[in-house]
Amino acid sequence: MPPRRLESDLSVAIRAAHAAGELALRHFHAKSEWWDKSPGNPVGVADLECDSYLKDRLLGARPEDGWLSEETADTADRLSRHRLWVVDPIDGTRDFIRGRTGWAVSVALVENGEVTIAALFAPARQQLFAAIKGRGAQCNGKRLHVSDLTTIEGIRLPIDAVNLTASFWPEPWPGTATEKPNSLALRMAKVASNEADAWMEGRTIAEWDVAASALILTEAGGTVTDRTGQPLTFNKPDPVFHGIAAATPALHAVVRDRLDYALKSLAAVRRGTTPTA
């Protein structure tokens, strides 16, 4: 893709994410209507307004592109598109509802299965992350780079502190728990910005949860795969990943192995059997 087109696409993404974030702020700390679209999965007026705005703004600028968003009914049409906007209007809705700052507007452009443009705006934190494939990642104009930690001694993880010593790990993590925003994208962005060294998630994760942050992390020098170690590919018929491991390059293998062990341990507990490595 020519550099000028990529820069133009990034400008479109940043402007849309920023404006949607400002729109969301009007509902932040205000009494808005919320409901569960499925048990434990809240959505509200703010999500829907931001989703509608982003779709109008992004497809208005790039009408030939496809669309995938958490708050828009999915259609098979996107599968035939070479370019696709993958959007989470408010990632971290629970923090948004609770008046906490750990939420963000996530916008990514996927081309032929790869993320090429990312904009992640956390307006309550005044943080704007952006990345172009092959051109690096920034936050508020400052170049990002992951930490140079090479062993898990002293590792920083955006998890609940009690989980550092949970029984499902092969052994306790020899490090510290950092802040854990509800937004999965912001947790991965913390690794990109050297506020954490790794992040992992064993649950099924939608493409819109991590599309933007995956590019931001890799462009900051990090590594992200699914739980089996396979690279993330996007615009799949079933747009989900079954587990994510993200870390500095030196730590990724051990982080992925520990995640795999934990998931097998938890599965064994559910079956009432002994976990295997």
WOMO-V798018 format. One record per run of one state. SS is the DSSP state (A for helix, B for strand, O for the rest). FROM is the first residue (numbers start at 0). TO is the last residue. If there is no record, write none. Layout:
ss={SS;SS}
from={FROM;FROM}
to={TO;TO}
This chain:
ss={O;A;O;B;O;B;A;O;B;O;A;O;B;O;A;O;B;O;B;A;O;B;O;B;O;B;O;B;O;A;O;B;O;A;O;B;A;O;B;O;B;O;B;O;A;O}
from={0;2;25;33;38;40;44;61;65;69;75;80;82;91;92;98;103;111;113;122;125;126;132;135;139;141;143;154;157;160;165;174;177;183;192;197;206;219;221;226;230;231;239;248;251;271}
to={1;24;32;37;39;43;60;64;68;74;79;81;90;91;97;102;110;112;121;124;125;131;134;138;140;142;153;156;159;164;173;176;182;191;196;205;218;220;225;229;230;238;247;250;270;276}
